[in-house]
Amino acid sequence: MAKAGARQGAKARGGFWGVVRAAIAAGLMIFVIGPVIVVAVYRFVPPPITFLMVQRVFEGHGLERRWVPMRRISPNLVRAVIAAEDARFCDHRGFDLEAIEKAMAANAAGKKLRGGSTISQQTAKNVFLWPGRDWVRKGLETWFTVLIEIGWGKERIMEVYLNSIEWGPGVYGAEMAAQKNFHVPASRLTVQQAARLAAIVPKPLSWKAAKPGPYMKRRAGSINRNARAVRREGLTACVL
């Protein structure tokens, strides 16, 4: 009886640790190995669809997107989005610590909330993850940001970013944004048009690039001035 009980106890413990090992293996696959594989594939293959795109379809916005390589995107747009979203894009390794510290200080002081996300972080979030601000998503965003910085490099990150971000209801990527707003391909965007597109990135469902109001005109003008500084100081050297 005692031996039988001991065998049953050992079997139960073995079953428990078997479940633990299976859970650990599943966690490693989901949170470590899986992301590495997906990032490696997307280094060469355009990401087909994102969680946000699916969400917007269910909201009734449709989906219009046409992938184009970097050589078919105007340098004006590259300079404008760097000026508007991440002036230190070519210098950091995915995370702008100075911007994060400023954002934290502003938030702690009760001022208007500011973000510290880089273009690399935005790309990781937009391409691989669901919309939201929970800690699990933020942790995965950090991991994917590290992976794309290592595995893709800056030019590929910018290419994926410009082809994936939302630029209006159901409009994704630079090519469709240029066509919808200005009736030109992304390769022919002017300095002013690029600044207007960069200006609406934070609120693409409510701000309009084609017919900007007074605030958007001022914002686009500021981005245009900053884009000139970006060009003058060579802040796009890692991309252009």
Backbone as CSV, one residue per row, in Angstrom:
resi,resn,N_x,N_y,N_z,CA_x,CA_y,CA_z,C_x,C_y,C_z
1,MET,0.825,-1.197,0.000,0.000,0.000,0.000,0.867,1.259,0.000
2,ALA,1.891,1.224,0.875,2.780,2.387,0.965,3.504,2.613,-0.351
3,LYS,3.981,1.515,-0.966,4.688,1.641,-2.246,3.755,2.148,-3.338
4,ALA,2.521,1.656,-3.331,1.560,2.096,-4.346,1.274,3.592,-4.188
5,GLY,1.141,4.024,-2.914,0.901,5.447,-2.671,2.062,6.305,-3.110
6,ALA,3.265,5.816,-2.873,4.459,6.564,-3.286,4.522,6.687,-4.797
7,ARG,4.193,5.571,-5.493,4.216,5.607,-6.965,3.191,6.601,-7.495
8,GLN,2.003,6.617,-6.879,0.979,7.548,-7.318,1.396,8.999,-7.066
9,GLY,2.041,9.222,-5.897,2.511,10.565,-5.592,3.570,11.032,-6.578
10,ALA,4.493,10.131,-6.902,5.552,10.470,-7.870,4.947,10.746,-9.242
11,LYS,3.940,9.960,-9.610,3.284,10.146,-10.903,2.573,11.491,-10.958
12,ALA,1.920,11.842,-9.828,1.222,13.129,-9.780,2.211,14.286,-9.910
13,ARG,3.351,14.153,-9.171,4.360,15.219,-9.257,4.933,15.312,-10.659
14,GLY,5.163,14.137,-11.278,5.675,14.135,-12.644,4.703,14.780,-13.607
15,GLY,3.396,14.511,-13.378,2.391,15.136,-14.236,2.364,16.645,-14.077
16,PHE,2.509,17.110,-12.826,2.510,18.547,-12.565,3.681,19.229,-13.263
17,TRP,4.882,18.650,-13.072,6.056,19.262,-13.697,6.028,19.130,-15.211
18,GLY,5.356,18.122,-15.697,5.178,18.015,-17.146,4.342,19.157,-17.693
19,VAL,3.281,19.500,-16.944,2.445,20.634,-17.342,3.240,21.931,-17.281
20,VAL,4.061,22.089,-16.245,4.886,23.296,-16.110,5.851,23.412,-17.284
21,ARG,6.513,22.294,-17.619,7.471,22.315,-18.738,6.765,22.644,-20.051
22,ALA,5.575,22.099,-20.236,4.814,22.384,-21.453,4.433,23.862,-21.515
23,ALA,4.048,24.423,-20.355,3.681,25.836,-20.306,4.883,26.726,-20.615
24,ILE,6.036,26.361,-20.065,7.255,27.134,-20.334,7.619,27.065,-21.809
25,ALA,7.526,25.870,-22.386,7.841,25.709,-23.808,6.889,26.526,-24.666
26,ALA,5.591,26.521,-24.306,4.609,27.303,-25.064,4.897,28.795,-24.935
27,GLY,5.262,29.224,-23.717,5.592,30.632,-23.509,6.804,31.069,-24.317
28,LEU,7.820,30.222,-24.338,9.009,30.533,-25.133,8.673,30.638,-26.609
29,MET,7.826,29.741,-27.094,7.444,29.766,-28.504,6.662,31.035,-28.831
30,ILE,5.728,31.409,-27.958,4.862,32.552,-28.226,5.608,33.869,-28.082
31,PHE,6.404,34.004,-27.020,6.983,35.297,-26.694,8.440,35.466,-27.107
32,VAL,9.136,34.388,-27.445,10.550,34.499,-27.799,10.814,33.985,-29.212
33,ILE,10.571,32.708,-29.436,10.924,32.098,-30.718,9.998,32.572,-31.828
34,GLY,8.686,32.613,-31.539,7.724,33.056,-32.554,8.039,34.423,-33.110
35,PRO,8.230,35.443,-32.258,8.578,36.761,-32.769,9.856,36.781,-33.601
36,VAL,10.858,36.009,-33.205,12.104,35.960,-33.978,11.837,35.456,-35.392
37,ILE,11.026,34.411,-35.505,10.712,33.838,-36.817,9.934,34.833,-37.679
38,VAL,8.920,35.466,-37.081,8.093,36.410,-37.844,8.919,37.605,-38.315
39,VAL,9.756,38.137,-37.430,10.600,39.265,-37.806,11.551,38.876,-38.933
40,ALA,12.103,37.672,-38.889,13.007,37.205,-39.945,12.287,37.120,-41.280
41,VAL,11.053,36.646,-41.271,10.277,36.548,-42.511,9.961,37.928,-43.068
42,TYR,9.534,38.840,-42.186,9.149,40.177,-42.631,10.339,41.048,-43.004
43,ARG,11.538,40.544,-42.781,12.714,41.263,-43.281,12.711,41.289,-44.805
44,PHE,12.069,40.300,-45.411,12.067,40.185,-46.872,10.660,40.226,-47.473
45,VAL,9.642,39.889,-46.692,8.272,39.811,-47.180,7.457,40.959,-46.592
46,PRO,6.698,41.690,-47.404,5.854,42.753,-46.845,4.831,42.196,-45.862
47,PRO,4.722,42.767,-44.674,3.681,42.330,-43.726,2.310,42.455,-44.379
48,PRO,1.520,41.397,-44.418,0.284,41.405,-45.199,-0.839,42.244,-44.610
49,ILE,-1.022,42.204,-43.289,-2.139,42.899,-42.661,-1.814,43.070,-41.183
50,THR,-2.445,44.046,-40.551,-2.194,44.301,-39.135,-3.495,44.189,-38.340
51,PHE,-3.346,44.109,-37.011,-4.516,44.049,-36.138,-5.379,45.301,-36.314
52,LEU,-4.726,46.466,-36.445,-5.476,47.706,-36.596,-6.293,47.708,-37.878
53,MET,-5.726,47.196,-38.955,-6.455,47.130,-40.214,-7.717,46.289,-40.075
54,VAL,-7.589,45.152,-39.405,-8.751,44.283,-39.182,-9.794,45.006,-38.350
55,GLN,-9.346,45.681,-37.294,-10.271,46.426,-36.438,-11.021,47.483,-37.234
56,ARG,-10.297,48.226,-38.067,-10.925,49.292,-38.846,-11.929,48.725,-39.857
57,VAL,-11.650,47.566,-40.410,-12.590,46.936,-41.332,-13.904,46.651,-40.615
58,PHE,-13.823,46.113,-39.401,-15.031,45.820,-38.633,-15.750,47.100,-38.206
59,GLU,-15.012,48.212,-38.158,-15.633,49.500,-37.837,-16.258,50.146,-39.060
60,GLY,-16.059,49.515,-40.231,-16.685,49.997,-41.454,-15.848,50.934,-42.284
61,HIS,-14.521,50.978,-42.055,-13.669,51.917,-42.776,-13.058,51.346,-44.057
62,GLY,-13.149,50.053,-44.268,-12.533,49.477,-45.449,-11.027,49.337,-45.301
63,LEU,-10.361,48.968,-46.402,-8.917,48.760,-46.367,-8.339,49.022,-47.748
64,GLU,-7.551,50.083,-47.856,-6.864,50.416,-49.101,-5.379,50.576,-48.807
65,ARG,-4.590,49.748,-49.469,-3.148,49.768,-49.230,-2.432,49.232,-50.455
66,ARG,-1.333,49.865,-50.810,-0.513,49.397,-51.931,0.957,49.535,-51.526
67,TRP,1.612,48.412,-51.358,3.006,48.414,-50.905,3.928,48.899,-52.020
68,VAL,4.848,49.797,-51.664,5.862,50.252,-52.612,7.218,50.233,-51.908
69,PRO,8.299,49.944,-52.633,9.629,49.951,-52.009,10.088,51.377,-51.710
70,MET,11.125,51.497,-50.908,11.628,52.809,-50.515,11.996,53.679,-51.708
71,ARG,12.503,53.082,-52.760,12.930,53.878,-53.909,11.758,54.571,-54.593
72,ARG,10.527,54.144,-54.274,9.334,54.765,-54.862,8.574,55.614,-53.843
73,ILE,9.268,56.011,-52.785,8.701,56.931,-51.800,9.577,58.187,-51.773
74,SER,8.958,59.328,-51.903,9.710,60.579,-51.962,10.566,60.795,-50.712
75,PRO,11.814,61.193,-50.887,12.641,61.562,-49.729,12.009,62.679,-48.905
76,ASN,11.166,63.494,-49.544,10.477,64.550,-48.807,9.628,63.975,-47.677
77,LEU,8.987,62.843,-47.933,8.150,62.231,-46.905,9.001,61.629,-45.793
78,VAL,10.110,61.021,-46.148,11.013,60.459,-45.138,11.488,61.556,-44.198
79,ARG,11.924,62.672,-44.770,12.406,63.782,-43.931,11.279,64.357,-43.077
80,ALA,10.074,64.431,-43.643,8.951,65.013,-42.905,8.545,64.147,-41.716
81,VAL,8.469,62.833,-41.902,8.042,61.976,-40.781,9.136,61.890,-39.716
82,ILE,10.397,61.943,-40.125,11.465,61.978,-39.126,11.398,63.283,-38.342
83,ALA,11.155,64.390,-39.040,11.034,65.681,-38.369,9.855,65.702,-37.401
84,ALA,8.750,65.060,-37.799,7.532,65.109,-36.997,7.507,64.082,-35.875
85,GLU,8.068,62.887,-36.116,7.873,61.773,-35.200,9.115,61.340,-34.431
86,ASP,10.306,61.524,-35.025,11.479,60.916,-34.381,12.760,61.485,-34.990
87,ALA,13.129,62.689,-34.562,14.282,63.369,-35.155,15.591,62.626,-34.913
88,ARG,15.653,61.775,-33.898,16.879,61.036,-33.588,16.834,59.606,-34.116
89,PHE,15.985,59.356,-35.095,15.779,58.006,-35.618,17.084,57.319,-36.005
90,CYS,17.961,58.038,-36.652,19.207,57.433,-37.126,20.240,57.257,-36.014
91,ASP,20.017,57.875,-34.867,21.014,57.828,-33.796,20.720,56.794,-32.709
92,HIS,19.431,56.527,-32.459,19.104,55.614,-31.356,19.052,54.168,-31.843
93,ARG,18.906,53.256,-30.893,18.831,51.825,-31.192,17.426,51.285,-30.914
94,GLY,16.446,52.129,-31.196,15.068,51.719,-31.025,14.335,52.494,-29.959
95,PHE,15.083,53.044,-28.986,14.473,53.751,-27.866,15.198,55.075,-27.658
96,ASP,14.429,56.164,-27.636,14.994,57.488,-27.410,14.851,57.807,-25.924
97,LEU,15.891,57.531,-25.160,15.826,57.697,-23.709,15.577,59.143,-23.305
98,GLU,16.130,60.070,-24.059,15.913,61.483,-23.743,14.446,61.855,-23.905
99,ALA,13.819,61.382,-24.978,12.399,61.673,-25.198,11.529,61.011,-24.136
100,ILE,11.907,59.792,-23.743,11.151,59.089,-22.698,11.225,59.852,-21.383
101,GLU,12.420,60.339,-21.018,12.581,61.103,-19.780,11.762,62.389,-19.809
102,LYS,11.740,63.068,-20.954,10.945,64.296,-21.074,9.460,63.992,-20.950
103,ALA,9.019,62.894,-21.566,7.611,62.511,-21.495,7.216,62.190,-20.059
104,MET,8.078,61.468,-19.354,7.790,61.118,-17.962,7.733,62.361,-17.084
105,ALA,8.633,63.302,-17.325,8.649,64.536,-16.538,7.387,65.354,-16.794
106,ALA,6.974,65.435,-18.056,5.764,66.185,-18.389,4.540,65.544,-17.759
107,ASN,4.472,64.235,-17.819,3.333,63.523,-17.234,3.299,63.692,-15.713
108,ALA,4.466,63.604,-15.083,4.534,63.744,-13.623,4.136,65.146,-13.174
109,ALA,4.415,66.133,-14.023,4.076,67.521,-13.683,2.617,67.837,-13.969
110,GLY,1.874,66.863,-14.494,0.462,67.073,-14.780,0.213,67.868,-16.036
111,LYS,1.218,67.985,-16.883,1.048,68.700,-18.143,0.388,67.775,-19.163
112,LYS,0.138,68.314,-20.350,-0.462,67.520,-21.402,0.384,66.285,-21.667
113,LEU,-0.259,65.115,-21.754,0.464,63.866,-21.937,1.275,63.890,-23.219
114,ARG,2.490,63.413,-23.103,3.371,63.332,-24.263,3.840,61.901,-24.421
115,GLY,4.084,61.523,-25.668,4.599,60.192,-25.921,6.092,60.223,-26.160
116,GLY,6.753,59.097,-25.923,8.178,59.014,-26.179,8.503,57.926,-27.175
117,SER,7.495,57.478,-27.927,7.696,56.355,-28.853,8.493,56.784,-30.077
118,THR,9.450,55.959,-30.441,10.224,56.191,-31.651,9.503,55.578,-32.853
119,ILE,10.006,55.862,-34.044,9.460,55.236,-35.247,9.634,53.724,-35.179
120,SER,10.733,53.272,-34.602,10.948,51.826,-34.453,9.875,51.209,-33.564
121,GLN,9.571,51.851,-32.447,8.532,51.351,-31.549,7.158,51.385,-32.215
122,GLN,6.883,52.457,-32.936,5.606,52.558,-33.641,5.474,51.458,-34.689
123,THR,6.570,51.156,-35.370,6.542,50.095,-36.373,6.272,48.746,-35.723
124,ALA,6.953,48.473,-34.614,6.727,47.217,-33.894,5.280,47.093,-33.456
125,LYS,4.731,48.154,-32.920,3.345,48.155,-32.438,2.371,47.981,-33.598
126,ASN,2.552,48.760,-34.670,1.597,48.738,-35.775,1.587,47.418,-36.524
127,VAL,2.764,46.832,-36.722,2.871,45.644,-37.574,2.549,44.356,-36.825
128,PHE,2.988,44.247,-35.578,2.917,42.953,-34.891,1.849,42.855,-33.794
129,LEU,1.359,43.989,-33.302,0.564,43.949,-32.078,-0.802,44.602,-32.247
130,TRP,-1.629,44.402,-31.247,-2.979,44.934,-31.234,-2.978,46.330,-30.625
131,PRO,-3.974,47.172,-30.947,-4.066,48.495,-30.319,-4.343,48.355,-28.823
132,GLY,-3.796,49.257,-28.049,-4.024,49.211,-26.610,-2.805,49.680,-25.843
133,ARG,-2.942,49.737,-24.513,-1.863,50.240,-23.665,-1.567,49.320,-22.488
134,ASP,-1.980,48.060,-22.571,-1.741,47.161,-21.450,-0.263,46.787,-21.371
135,TRP,0.155,46.270,-20.211,1.571,46.001,-19.971,2.093,44.838,-20.811
136,VAL,1.238,43.860,-21.095,1.674,42.743,-21.942,2.032,43.254,-23.331
137,ARG,1.155,44.098,-23.887,1.436,44.645,-25.215,2.687,45.513,-25.204
138,LYS,2.865,46.288,-24.132,4.049,47.157,-24.053,5.325,46.324,-23.960
139,GLY,5.259,45.219,-23.201,6.431,44.355,-23.111,6.772,43.729,-24.449
140,LEU,5.757,43.267,-25.166,5.990,42.690,-26.491,6.489,43.747,-27.469
141,GLU,5.984,44.962,-27.342,6.458,46.047,-28.200,7.960,46.262,-28.014
142,THR,8.410,46.240,-26.777,9.831,46.400,-26.487,10.646,45.286,-27.129
143,TRP,10.176,44.055,-26.995,10.882,42.897,-27.558,10.939,42.975,-29.078
144,PHE,9.793,43.297,-29.717,9.771,43.405,-31.176,10.640,44.567,-31.651
145,THR,10.690,45.651,-30.887,11.537,46.780,-31.266,13.003,46.370,-31.290
146,VAL,13.436,45.643,-30.281,14.817,45.146,-30.247,15.081,44.250,-31.451
147,LEU,14.136,43.374,-31.755,14.331,42.422,-32.851,14.433,43.110,-34.208
148,ILE,13.566,44.090,-34.477,13.616,44.725,-35.793,14.837,45.638,-35.919
149,GLU,15.272,46.229,-34.820,16.491,47.031,-34.883,17.690,46.150,-35.226
150,ILE,17.723,44.940,-34.662,18.831,44.016,-34.937,18.684,43.364,-36.308
151,GLY,17.476,42.909,-36.617,17.270,42.089,-37.805,16.946,42.826,-39.078
152,TRP,16.406,44.032,-38.965,15.989,44.752,-40.165,16.945,45.879,-40.548
153,GLY,17.329,46.666,-39.577,18.086,47.874,-39.879,17.146,49.045,-40.151
154,LYS,17.688,50.240,-40.169,16.889,51.452,-40.238,16.106,51.608,-41.540
155,GLU,16.729,51.286,-42.661,16.033,51.497,-43.934,14.801,50.607,-44.044
156,ARG,14.937,49.342,-43.631,13.790,48.437,-43.687,12.714,48.864,-42.696
157,ILE,13.105,49.310,-41.514,12.131,49.792,-40.540,11.335,50.951,-41.128
158,MET,12.012,51.895,-41.749,11.322,53.033,-42.337,10.416,52.591,-43.485
159,GLU,10.879,51.665,-44.289,10.077,51.167,-45.409,8.781,50.526,-44.908
160,VAL,8.889,49.675,-43.895,7.702,49.022,-43.342,6.793,50.045,-42.677
161,TYR,7.379,50.976,-41.956,6.599,52.024,-41.282,5.772,52.819,-42.283
162,LEU,6.406,53.300,-43.329,5.714,54.144,-44.299,4.681,53.375,-45.109
163,ASN,4.815,52.061,-45.177,3.842,51.258,-45.915,2.724,50.702,-45.040
164,SER,2.799,50.918,-43.742,1.857,50.265,-42.830,1.008,51.203,-41.993
165,ILE,1.473,52.416,-41.733,0.727,53.269,-40.816,-0.562,53.777,-41.456
166,GLU,-1.496,54.129,-40.578,-2.815,54.615,-40.978,-2.712,56.075,-41.387
167,TRP,-3.333,56.408,-42.540,-3.286,57.790,-43.027,-4.676,58.299,-43.395
168,GLY,-5.674,57.755,-42.750,-7.042,58.154,-43.022,-7.953,56.956,-42.855
169,PRO,-9.270,57.147,-42.883,-10.196,56.025,-42.725,-9.997,54.966,-43.807
170,GLY,-9.450,53.821,-43.422,-9.226,52.732,-44.361,-8.046,52.923,-45.289
171,VAL,-7.227,53.939,-45.045,-6.092,54.261,-45.924,-4.792,53.951,-45.189
172,TYR,-3.955,53.102,-45.794,-2.710,52.672,-45.158,-1.549,52.789,-46.141
173,GLY,-0.433,53.273,-45.650,0.777,53.344,-46.450,0.887,54.625,-47.258
174,ALA,2.123,54.971,-47.591,2.414,56.232,-48.270,1.786,56.313,-49.653
175,GLU,1.769,55.212,-50.386,1.262,55.255,-51.760,-0.223,55.613,-51.792
176,MET,-1.030,54.921,-50.995,-2.459,55.214,-50.988,-2.732,56.586,-50.373
177,ALA,-1.935,56.988,-49.388,-2.113,58.311,-48.790,-1.873,59.410,-49.823
178,ALA,-0.819,59.244,-50.619,-0.518,60.227,-51.658,-1.596,60.250,-52.730
179,GLN,-2.038,59.062,-53.139,-3.064,58.975,-54.183,-4.381,59.579,-53.709
180,LYS,-4.795,59.231,-52.489,-6.087,59.680,-51.975,-6.115,61.183,-51.717
181,ASN,-5.034,61.718,-51.182,-5.030,63.119,-50.787,-4.612,64.076,-51.894
182,PHE,-3.651,63.655,-52.721,-3.084,64.598,-53.689,-3.094,64.087,-55.133
183,HIS,-3.592,62.874,-55.336,-3.707,62.295,-56.680,-2.357,62.186,-57.395
184,VAL,-1.339,61.866,-56.609,-0.004,61.630,-57.159,0.559,60.386,-56.488
185,PRO,1.538,59.707,-57.116,2.200,58.585,-56.426,3.087,59.090,-55.299
186,ALA,3.429,58.212,-54.386,4.264,58.598,-53.240,5.615,59.126,-53.683
187,SER,6.083,58.693,-54.835,7.393,59.130,-55.331,7.415,60.592,-55.741
188,ARG,6.227,61.178,-55.957,6.157,62.558,-56.458,5.623,63.544,-55.433
189,LEU,5.590,63.164,-54.182,5.121,64.077,-53.145,6.054,65.284,-53.030
190,THR,5.466,66.460,-52.989,6.257,67.672,-52.814,6.599,67.861,-51.333
191,VAL,7.421,68.846,-51.052,7.788,69.157,-49.677,6.541,69.494,-48.863
192,GLN,5.668,70.330,-49.424,4.468,70.746,-48.705,3.504,69.577,-48.501
193,GLN,3.314,68.767,-49.523,2.422,67.613,-49.407,2.939,66.617,-48.372
194,ALA,4.237,66.375,-48.377,4.834,65.457,-47.404,4.641,65.976,-45.987
195,ALA,4.809,67.268,-45.792,4.631,67.851,-44.463,3.186,67.700,-43.994
196,ARG,2.246,67.849,-44.895,0.838,67.686,-44.528,0.525,66.244,-44.142
197,LEU,1.093,65.298,-44.871,0.867,63.891,-44.514,1.501,63.570,-43.165
198,ALA,2.703,64.053,-42.947,3.356,63.811,-41.659,2.576,64.457,-40.521
199,ALA,1.934,65.569,-40.802,1.205,66.297,-39.763,0.003,65.526,-39.242
200,ILE,-0.616,64.673,-40.066,-1.843,63.986,-39.626,-1.577,62.619,-39.015
201,VAL,-0.323,62.189,-38.945,-0.009,60.846,-38.422,-0.587,60.598,-37.027
202,PRO,-0.529,61.562,-36.084,-1.065,61.267,-34.750,-2.578,61.042,-34.719
203,LYS,-3.340,61.695,-35.607,-4.805,61.571,-35.618,-5.320,61.441,-37.049
204,PRO,-5.043,60.316,-37.696,-5.378,60.189,-39.113,-6.867,60.088,-39.412
205,LEU,-7.686,59.776,-38.416,-9.123,59.666,-38.664,-9.838,61.006,-38.572
206,SER,-9.206,61.982,-37.947,-9.869,63.277,-37.774,-9.149,64.423,-38.480
207,TRP,-7.852,64.352,-38.621,-7.120,65.410,-39.310,-7.036,65.106,-40.801
208,LYS,-7.072,66.156,-41.627,-7.110,66.008,-43.072,-5.883,66.647,-43.724
209,ALA,-5.213,65.881,-44.575,-4.044,66.415,-45.271,-4.430,67.200,-46.508
210,ALA,-5.470,66.762,-47.208,-5.847,67.398,-48.465,-6.465,68.774,-48.233
211,LYS,-7.274,68.905,-47.183,-7.949,70.166,-46.886,-7.705,70.536,-45.420
212,PRO,-6.512,70.952,-45.102,-6.187,71.238,-43.695,-6.818,72.538,-43.219
213,GLY,-7.201,72.552,-41.949,-7.676,73.777,-41.329,-6.511,74.624,-40.864
214,PRO,-6.788,75.746,-40.205,-5.717,76.662,-39.758,-4.677,75.978,-38.871
215,TYR,-5.150,75.143,-37.921,-4.199,74.475,-37.026,-3.294,73.530,-37.799
216,MET,-3.870,72.771,-38.718,-3.080,71.809,-39.481,-2.101,72.518,-40.414
217,LYS,-2.489,73.657,-40.926,-1.565,74.423,-41.770,-0.360,74.883,-40.962
218,ARG,-0.623,75.338,-39.730,0.495,75.771,-38.876,1.375,74.574,-38.517
219,ARG,0.735,73.467,-38.197,1.497,72.263,-37.840,2.351,71.789,-39.017
220,ALA,1.770,71.759,-40.210,2.514,71.337,-41.402,3.661,72.302,-41.694
221,GLY,3.422,73.595,-41.480,4.485,74.572,-41.695,5.647,74.351,-40.738
222,SER,5.350,74.032,-39.483,6.397,73.751,-38.509,7.182,72.502,-38.892
223,ILE,6.470,71.464,-39.334,7.140,70.234,-39.760,8.019,70.502,-40.969
224,ASN,7.538,71.338,-41.874,8.317,71.669,-43.067,9.619,72.356,-42.685
225,ARG,9.557,73.270,-41.743,10.781,73.948,-41.284,11.728,72.961,-40.614
226,ASN,11.177,72.089,-39.797,12.019,71.092,-39.131,12.608,70.103,-40.137
227,ALA,11.846,69.791,-41.185,12.344,68.877,-42.214,13.537,69.472,-42.950
228,ARG,13.532,70.784,-43.125,14.694,71.438,-43.743,15.918,71.286,-42.852
229,ALA,15.708,71.402,-41.549,16.821,71.206,-40.613,17.298,69.756,-40.630
230,VAL,16.352,68.817,-40.738,16.703,67.394,-40.832,17.593,67.147,-42.040
231,ARG,17.230,67.759,-43.164,18.040,67.594,-44.380,19.395,68.266,-44.239
232,ARG,19.391,69.466,-43.705,20.652,70.227,-43.561,21.635,69.537,-42.639
233,GLU,21.123,68.909,-41.566,21.984,68.274,-40.588,22.240,66.799,-40.863
234,GLY,21.722,66.287,-41.981,21.989,64.900,-42.356,21.370,63.863,-41.441
235,LEU,20.166,64.154,-40.902,19.547,63.266,-39.935,18.817,62.087,-40.581
236,THR,18.892,61.996,-41.911,18.290,60.857,-42.611,19.356,59.979,-43.261
237,ALA,20.581,60.117,-42.828,21.689,59.400,-43.464,21.530,57.887,-43.413
238,CYS,20.835,57.375,-42.397,20.679,55.928,-42.277,19.621,55.375,-43.215
239,VAL,18.866,56.262,-43.862,17.776,55.835,-44.736,17.994,56.261,-46.170
240,LEU,18.358,57.531,-46.371,18.481,58.079,-47.719,19.941,58.114,-48.172
